[in-house]
Each structure stands twice: as structure tokens, then as C-alpha cells.
Amino acid sequence: MAKNYDSLCPVARTINVIGDVWSVLILRELLENKTVRFQEFQKSLQGIVPSTLSQRLKKLEADKIIHRKIYNEHPVRAVYQLTKKGESLAPVLLALKRWGEQNP
């Protein structure tokens, strides 16, 4: 997992929460799809191993960026959704997308 940077700087605090590629791509999936299951993340995030996905989801949940909702099915299933705090990252992710489109 990424190292923590100076928490007095707002940019560093943001990087501490979403500063790795997998976290940003998880957020992208949730912005596009609203609710996503673990297996759906695995399919859409080519190359991520289950342990890394699990770590990133747990960290984003601990940082209150996403929420995990458990369904009492058999087997038990969970879906992930953005919280209000997570939704507030939409303009940041859209800016990254625009920049990527303009600078291939």
C-alpha cells in the first residue's frame, strides 16, 4: 500500500486516500455503475489480484469513500457504493478523464 504523506497538506491528504491506480479505478467503476460486486470489480479491473482488490476496498471503506452493503443471500453477497464523500470525488475523476482524453 502507498506510504502516507504530510497530512497538513490537502493534496497529500487526498493522495493518502486515493493515491494509487487501483483505488482510482475502483472509484471510476462506482461512478459509472453506482453499485458493484466484488466479482464485477475483478472482471472490469484487468490484472488486479483478489487480495489487492480486497485491501483497496477495505481502505476506501475505512476512509468513508465507499460503503459495503451486505445482502442475506446464500452465499452472502455484498455490493459497494459510493458515499456522499466518495461522490464528491466525481469532479476530480472527471478532470483526470478529460486530461487523459486530451493527452493520449
KAWO-V818558 format. One record per residue. N is the residue number from 1. RES is the residue in one small letter. SS is DSSP state (@ for helix, = for strand, . for the rest). PHI is phi in radians with two decimals (NA if undefined). D_LAST is the distance of its C-alpha to the last C-alpha in whole Angstrom. Layout:
n:N res:RES ss:SS phi:PHI d_last:D_LAST
n:N res:RES ss:SS phi:PHI d_last:D_LAST
//
This chain:
n:1 res:m ss:. phi:NA d_last:27
n:2 res:a ss:. phi:-1.13 d_last:26
n:3 res:k ss:. phi:-1.34 d_last:28
n:4 res:n ss:. phi:-1.49 d_last:29
n:5 res:y ss:. phi:-1.81 d_last:29
n:6 res:d ss:. phi:-0.82 d_last:31
n:7 res:s ss:. phi:-1.34 d_last:32
n:8 res:l ss:. phi:-1.38 d_last:33
n:9 res:c ss:. phi:-1.62 d_last:30
n:10 res:p ss:@ phi:-1.07 d_last:28
n:11 res:v ss:@ phi:-1.17 d_last:24
n:12 res:a ss:@ phi:-1.11 d_last:26
n:13 res:r ss:@ phi:-1.09 d_last:28
n:14 res:t ss:@ phi:-1.13 d_last:25
n:15 res:i ss:@ phi:-1.07 d_last:23
n:16 res:n ss:@ phi:-1.08 d_last:26
n:17 res:v ss:@ phi:-1.57 d_last:26
n:18 res:i ss:@ phi:-2.15 d_last:22
n:19 res:g ss:. phi:-1.49 d_last:21
n:20 res:d ss:. phi:-2.27 d_last:20
n:21 res:v ss:@ phi:-1.03 d_last:17
n:22 res:w ss:@ phi:-1.17 d_last:20
n:23 res:s ss:@ phi:-1.10 d_last:21
n:24 res:v ss:@ phi:-1.12 d_last:18
n:25 res:l ss:@ phi:-1.22 d_last:18
n:26 res:i ss:@ phi:-1.08 d_last:21
n:27 res:l ss:@ phi:-1.11 d_last:21
n:28 res:r ss:@ phi:-1.02 d_last:18
n:29 res:e ss:@ phi:-1.07 d_last:21
n:30 res:l ss:@ phi:-1.23 d_last:24
n:31 res:l ss:@ phi:-1.17 d_last:22
n:32 res:e ss:@ phi:-1.38 d_last:21
n:33 res:n ss:@ phi:-2.04 d_last:25
n:34 res:k ss:. phi:1.21 d_last:27
n:35 res:t ss:= phi:-2.26 d_last:29
n:36 res:v ss:= phi:-2.45 d_last:28
n:37 res:r ss:= phi:-1.57 d_last:30
n:38 res:f ss:@ phi:-0.92 d_last:30
n:39 res:q ss:@ phi:-1.11 d_last:30
n:40 res:e ss:@ phi:-1.21 d_last:27
n:41 res:f ss:@ phi:-1.06 d_last:25
n:42 res:q ss:@ phi:-1.04 d_last:25
n:43 res:k ss:@ phi:-1.22 d_last:24
n:44 res:s ss:@ phi:-1.47 d_last:21
n:45 res:l ss:. phi:-1.78 d_last:20
n:46 res:q ss:. phi:-0.96 d_last:20
n:47 res:g ss:. phi:1.74 d_last:21
n:48 res:i ss:. phi:-1.39 d_last:23
n:49 res:v ss:. phi:-1.55 d_last:27
n:50 res:p ss:@ phi:-0.93 d_last:29
n:51 res:s ss:@ phi:-1.16 d_last:31
n:52 res:t ss:@ phi:-1.18 d_last:27
n:53 res:l ss:@ phi:-1.03 d_last:27
n:54 res:s ss:@ phi:-1.07 d_last:30
n:55 res:q ss:@ phi:-1.06 d_last:30
n:56 res:r ss:@ phi:-1.15 d_last:27
n:57 res:l ss:@ phi:-1.09 d_last:29
n:58 res:k ss:@ phi:-1.11 d_last:32
n:59 res:k ss:@ phi:-1.16 d_last:30
n:60 res:l ss:@ phi:-1.10 d_last:28
n:61 res:e ss:@ phi:-1.21 d_last:32
n:62 res:a ss:@ phi:-1.09 d_last:34
n:63 res:d ss:. phi:-1.46 d_last:31
n:64 res:k ss:. phi:1.08 d_last:32
n:65 res:i ss:. phi:-1.59 d_last:29
n:66 res:i ss:= phi:-2.23 d_last:30
n:67 res:h ss:= phi:-2.23 d_last:33
n:68 res:r ss:= phi:-1.79 d_last:34
n:69 res:k ss:= phi:-1.95 d_last:37
n:70 res:i ss:= phi:-1.67 d_last:39
n:71 res:y ss:= phi:-1.87 d_last:41
n:72 res:n ss:. phi:-1.45 d_last:44
n:73 res:e ss:. phi:-1.92 d_last:44
n:74 res:h ss:. phi:-2.10 d_last:45
n:75 res:p ss:. phi:-1.27 d_last:43
n:76 res:v ss:. phi:-1.06 d_last:42
n:77 res:r ss:= phi:-2.16 d_last:38
n:78 res:a ss:= phi:-2.26 d_last:36
n:79 res:v ss:= phi:-2.13 d_last:33
n:80 res:y ss:= phi:-1.97 d_last:30
n:81 res:q ss:= phi:-2.40 d_last:30
n:82 res:l ss:= phi:-1.31 d_last:28
n:83 res:t ss:. phi:-1.48 d_last:31
n:84 res:k ss:@ phi:-1.03 d_last:31
n:85 res:k ss:@ phi:-1.05 d_last:30
n:86 res:g ss:@ phi:-1.15 d_last:27
n:87 res:e ss:@ phi:-1.08 d_last:26
n:88 res:s ss:. phi:-1.20 d_last:26
n:89 res:l ss:. phi:-1.45 d_last:23
n:90 res:a ss:@ phi:-0.93 d_last:21
n:91 res:p ss:@ phi:-1.06 d_last:20
n:92 res:v ss:@ phi:-1.14 d_last:18
n:93 res:l ss:@ phi:-1.18 d_last:16
n:94 res:l ss:@ phi:-1.14 d_last:15
n:95 res:a ss:@ phi:-1.13 d_last:14
n:96 res:l ss:@ phi:-1.09 d_last:12
n:97 res:k ss:@ phi:-1.10 d_last:11
n:98 res:r ss:@ phi:-1.05 d_last:10
n:99 res:w ss:@ phi:-1.07 d_last:9
n:100 res:g ss:@ phi:-1.11 d_last:6
n:101 res:e ss:@ phi:-1.22 d_last:6
n:102 res:q ss:@ phi:-1.47 d_last:6
n:103 res:n ss:. phi:-2.31 d_last:4
n:104 res:p ss:. phi:-1.16 d_last:0
//
